[in-house]
Amino acid sequence: MSTRTLHQITDNTWFVTFTNHGWIPLFQITDTYHLVYKWLKLIDEKYEIKTLAFVIMPNHAHFLFHLNKDNINLNKVIGNGKRFMAYDIIKKLEETSNSGLLNRLAFGVTDKEKAKGQLHKVFESSFDAKPIYTFKFLYQKLDYIHHNPVSGKWNLCNEFTDYPHSSAALYELGTPHPQVQITDFRKYWD
């Protein structure tokens, strides 16, 4: 029997990653990056979860979050966000009559998920969340997030600061992101 980690450490910084089902580039195919921006705004307003850094890749997203409130259940926050984003991604696929991809996402639903009424598998069920306790780990994750669009197989832009779905330009060039209120990590890590 596996145990589920409850991510409820207060006043802490977290590195969080979630992934589209099967690593399908759904954010890119459906052009729904704005759904992540909307969610980041919502969790700031509702839970005071501050976005310190982020990158939204075509098929996954990475974040540095700072939790300011007691008893935030990160599992619930991420799960609800993924669920509501999934509805809109499916709606977009239906509007564009992308039946091949809709069928692929329907095939990914387990019997247990079907019993709960789920019709499509947009995101992987789990997500990764690691607490940040040291400057070294914080800088490693910040660098990883910002360089992701130009690392490995990715060649999404010439300079990592040019990628529009990232906080890199704020930290490297001082340019605020037009869609996301980014809180400079140094506010909490001085």
Phi, psi and omega in degrees: 000129180271149176257146181261132179282127174265117183268087184228038176278131183270159178047059185217161177253137184232142168262121185235138176225134166227157193229143172293150179305131177062019182059027178289132182285065186292324178299320180288311182301318183264357184049056184243032176302327181300335178295323178291319178300317179298317179295318179299320177295317180298314183289336174290312183292318186277320187242357185059035174273116184269134175273115179268329179196156179198161166211134175250109179271171180302331185229006177197170179217146177238145180217152162248118180245147170242124180266122183259342183258155174286151171060037172279124176266099184299327177302314181292316181298312180291316180300315178296319179299313179297321181296313182290325175295321180300317179304313183289326177294317178296317178302318179295319178295322177293318179298327180265007178053043179273070186294327179299314180288322176300318178295320179297319179288328176292322180295334181282351182282129179283165178300320179298318179292322177299320180297334178271000177097003180286133183255332183222148178254098183269322181238153170299146185298319183265172172217165181254133177219123180235128177289146179257117180246342184231154175300320182301313180292321178301310181293324178298315181288323177298315178296317179299313179302309187289331180266357182305319182294346181237014183252152176059232181285346185279136174217062188275349178195169179283312179245137183301334179285348179275346184292123188288341185254051185206157176268005185302319183296328178295311184285326184270325186242351183078015182268116179297151177281136183289341185248338188235132173279104181264130176264122180302127184302334182294344175298326181256338184240084181257000000 
